[in-house]
Amino acid sequence: MAADWHTPLDDLGFQLAPPSVELRPYVQSFWSFRRAAPLLTFREEYMHPRGGFGVVFNFGDPVFLDGRLVNEPLFLDGANTLSRKMGFVGRVDMVGIRFQEGGAYPFLGVPLHELRDAFTLLDVLDRRQLLRLHVQLAETAVLAHRFQLLDQWLMARLAQGQARSLLIPPSLARLQGQVGQLPIPQLAEELAVSQRQLERLFQMQVGMTPKQYARLVRVETARLALKQPMDTTTRLAVDLGFYDQAHFNRELRTVIGMTPTAYKKRQLPVPHPG
């Protein structure tokens, strides 16, 4: 997920840290929200899909995902195909792991398509081990030590987990490099596998089909481009290979819940009273 924080993060105490070198092929970053005082006003932020998984350890008050209260002390941010909203209120204190696309499989060790758009984690992995880790993290006041505990846990999981297919990194890189416009049959031919084999591999180790991932790459590219000044979105739609403006509008509305015009309006600075 890519958080689209429309408001500043300073008041949530946002911190970001890289994993150890050994984990970087699989893990994008560790992150934390820790606020000194309770958040008195409910706050909701978009999280846009990029094809990766995440794990969240919550030590504060329950958060909301798409308006649903999440009481679990730790939960999964699955390989979502649609944007979600995370809501905060009260005590804010959590840390999380953001996996690279295709990076979660060696640690979770189950077919990832079964976890797509899900958030239950305690039923997937060793409940006792996870709850023990949650307690260790909660009792650790120093944020760097929390990140170190997560790093150690992931290294131990990697040593006993499932191996990632050698085809996953190059196939993801090709789809990213072609901005999601590479035909899947051509990708399968380049990798010397059948399209069906490639689809099964993606379902298991990425959590979605190559076509679904290609769609997210193209929409994410469009979303980031829309943050930049431009007079019209027509040229962007053409450059990214959408059939026409209507197709462009429909794809963004389906995935991120807004048309290109509506999304651009969200990027305008919020006026402050003079």
BELMO-V812676 format. One record per helix or strand of 2 or more residues. SS is the DSSP state (2 for helix, 1 for strand). FROM is the first residue (numbers start at 1). LEN is the number of residues. If there is no record, write none. Layout:
SS:FROM:LEN + SS:FROM:LEN
//
This chain:
1:2:3 + 2:10:3 + 1:15:3 + 2:21:3 + 1:27:8 + 1:39:10 + 1:54:5 + 1:63:3 + 1:68:3 + 1:74:4 + 1:84:7 + 1:93:7 + 2:105:4 + 2:112:4 + 2:127:12 + 2:143:18 + 2:166:12 + 2:184:7 + 2:195:11 + 2:210:16 + 2:234:6 + 2:245:12 + 2:260:7
//
